[in-house]
Amino acid sequence: MARMYARKRGKSGSKKPLVQAQWVEYKSEEVERLVVKLAKDGLSIPMIGQVLRDQYGIPSVRIATKKTVLKILNENKITSTIPEDLLNLLKKVVNLHEHMLKHKKDNTSKHGMELLESKIRRLAKYYVKVGRLPKDWRYDAERAKLIIQTAK
């Protein structure tokens, strides 16, 4: 008998099924339509997976459709120009930058902002290399503010 669940690594998280779950009543086309509908409703990629799991009983989009949520959204031309994880880091650094303008002597937050900016640069370097960002994309605090304002 084949293993039904992946081996759990660490103490948190849920077990993902290794094979197609037989209790899922949706076909791959229906799951793709649900993903597109939820994305048009404004949900983020992790939230789409969570809604599909909790409300529709679909344990994994990748197992159900043989595609990831991001690939489905790319095929339907719904994704944004900036990857979601980078956008979340930019939001965080803009909020921290505003905090630093009010509290100039907060050295702990200053160090945290330096670490966050470093993480943004590393992630942007990866996305430029992969081709998800333009070759001339660089991190800048003012540019980050503009990106966040246009993303809202």
Summary of the structure (lengths in Angstrom):
residues: 152
radius of gyration: 19.2
end to end distance: 49.9
largest distance: 62.4
contacts: 363
relative contact order: 0.09
helix: 60%
strand: 1%
